Amino acid sequence: LCPPGTWQPYDGASSVSDCQDCEAGKYTDDFGNSFCADCAAGRYQPSQGGNGCPPCDEGKSSGVGASTCSGIFIRHILPDKGPTKGNVTVMLVGTKLEESHAFVGSELCSDVFSNSTHLTCTVPAGTGKNLPIKVVKNDGSGELVYEDGWSYNVPWISSVSGCEDFVVVNSDGSTSTETYKTGNCPTTGKGVAGHPKVLTISGEDFGDDLSTISVTVGDGACNHLELDVAHERLKCRLPTGTGERVGVKIKVNEQVRNRNYLSYARPVVHAVSGCVDGDDATYDCPRSGKAIIKVKGKNFGPFQPIIMIGGEVCQRNATLPYDQVVQEEVQCVLPAGSGSLKG
């Protein structure tokens, strides 16, 4: 078996003389290795055939797979967060920063100026939090990774539109409109002539990559995302749902913002039939119940609603289907009761 500090990639080797030394910056620390591992960041191996990687001396640093340690050191970063648009100047304060360049995550930080104690550069557009900042010497003689050095801002929602103005009834009976919210949204998610209802979500720090963005309304995904204006405005199709002040949640590269800026329309009953039917009501229902009652209206929601008649539940019946797409008609079994013009 090949001893520590060496490796053998081929099958059929018969002696230690077939083993090869690990390159500088790599090591093996046990017997019988088929590859050499890179030294971890902050460690180095200057020689071939190394069986370990000692730590850099205090005040020095290294990147992964280093054969030497440099004096690069970062004390702090100002600022350490900013908009997804980028174009923010960041300053790294430390030592041995001259003749170096930097990366934010995997993206190059542009317009670099550096001297021995400071490095400034312009942060690129991007998304995400706790991204590493890597400083690399221009001649390749050293590098340093500063973990969790930069975070892009959490997305911000300033308004949601697409249905009707959100009207609030005040304590004195007057009404006011909250223009940054939208209300009376159809529970079907459909608008005129059955076309999808499209929401517009405005704000900041949405990024410019749709693959990193998702939007939900309540528990439903707001699909068919379009980035109308990079970082600031997107559109999506309203999912089916119910409820008032429902959360609109945007997730950008695992960073989340939620605002209760949308309300679905309340259910509306247009007609009830099943006994002796009038124009929009039904009469002379048996006191014993058991009649099949049909309720028509709109915005009944994606799941069969509970119908109450005179305070009693009109029981569901598995043989009476409910159309979860149209959401305009529900049937139930009349409970026993008495009285006239029941609600």
Helices and strands as residue ranges (DSSP letters): E 6-7, G 16-18, E 20-21, E 26-27, E 37-38, E 73-78, E 81-82, E 88-95, E 100-104, E 107-114, E 118-123, E 131-137, E 143-152, E 156-161, E 164-169, E 175-185, G 192-194, E 198-204, G 210-212, E 213-217, E 220-221, E 223-229, E 233-237, E 246-252, E 255-264, E 268-273, E 276-277, E 282-283, E 292-298, E 307-309, E 312-314, E 329-333
